[in-house]
Amino acid sequence: MGNLFSTPTYSSYSPPPPPPPSPTFRQPWREISWSNKEEDLQYVKNYQHENSEVKPLRIMLYGSVGAGKSSFISSVSSCMRGRMGIPAAGNATTGGVTSFTTKYETHRIKKGDRGDFYPFVFNDIMGLEENDGRGVRVDDIKLVLQGHVFDKYKKMKEIREAARDLGIPQVAIVTKIDEACKETKKDLKNVYKSKYLKKKMTDFSSQLGIPLNCIFPVKSYSSEISLVDDVDSLILSALRRMIDFGDDFINTM
């Protein structure tokens, strides 16, 4: 005959763990007009500084090896010309530890098929490297900032301080955002929603003393064979501010 009583089985209930925090903000922390890149494009195309003694507006790029300076110049040129182009050679290898750009170069951007150029140029310079005797010297960059052009790291903060003492405006370009953040790789429009990129930009601002509103994340063209509106929108947003800051500096000279 069976047992009339049974031994109850007790089990402890554990609520399911909370979901991980979202890697993105619900709303972007900086607004950008994704759907109307033509406004920024036309603004840049129409730019002409009033000081006739300054020709052209020079934008010097400096940064660590592999930061993507040459690729950024190429991307700006492609965006402005409305087609892919390669005016500034960049290093496509991933294992290199030395600078691909080995001299101070000036890159002008043609206005369409005409023979004239836009009134701003990019100066690409050999990358900053930690090892002694390799890469561009900080003192050489200081000479360039003073208008002395030459051919051919301690730390970026030292260069920023030299430019500050000369009154030269500075912006920071954060490149390769699609490689740094999977949310941005998935959709470039997540750039100002990404919590990871926001933290990186904030940290960079604190380390170098560059205001957050002077730091611009971009993606340069790499594998694409046609222009992409979202890529252009970020490039033009950064370029427009470079031109504005540079024009303000010219007007104070």
DAJOMO-V659659 format. One record per backbone hydrogen bond with DSSP energy under -1.0 kcal/mol. NH is the residue of the N-H (numbers start at 1). CO is the residue of the C=O. Records with the same first field share a line. If there is no record, write none. Layout:
BEGIN
NH = CO  CO
END
This chain:
BEGIN
25 = 193
29 = 192
34 = 32
41 = 37
42 = 38
43 = 39
44 = 40
45 = 41
46 = 42
52 = 50
54 = 51
57 = 119
59 = 121
61 = 123
65 = 128
67 = 64
72 = 68
73 = 69
74 = 70
75 = 71
76 = 72
77 = 73
78 = 74
79 = 75
80 = 76
81 = 77
82 = 78
83 = 78
105 = 124
107 = 122
111 = 116
112 = 110
114 = 111
118 = 109
121 = 57
122 = 107
123 = 59
124 = 105
128 = 63
134 = 131
136 = 127
141 = 137
142 = 138
143 = 139
144 = 140
145 = 141
146 = 142
147 = 144
148 = 143
160 = 156
161 = 157
162 = 158
163 = 159
164 = 160
165 = 161
166 = 162
167 = 164
168 = 163
172 = 214
174 = 216
177 = 218
180 = 176
181 = 177
185 = 181
186 = 182
187 = 183
190 = 187
191 = 188
193 = 190
194 = 190
195 = 23
198 = 194
199 = 195
200 = 196
201 = 197
202 = 198
203 = 199
204 = 200
205 = 201
206 = 202
207 = 203
208 = 204
209 = 205
214 = 211
215 = 212
216 = 172
218 = 174
232 = 228
233 = 229
234 = 230
235 = 231
236 = 232
237 = 233
238 = 234
239 = 235
240 = 236
241 = 237
242 = 238
243 = 239
244 = 240
245 = 241
246 = 242
247 = 243
248 = 244
249 = 245
250 = 246
251 = 247
253 = 250
END
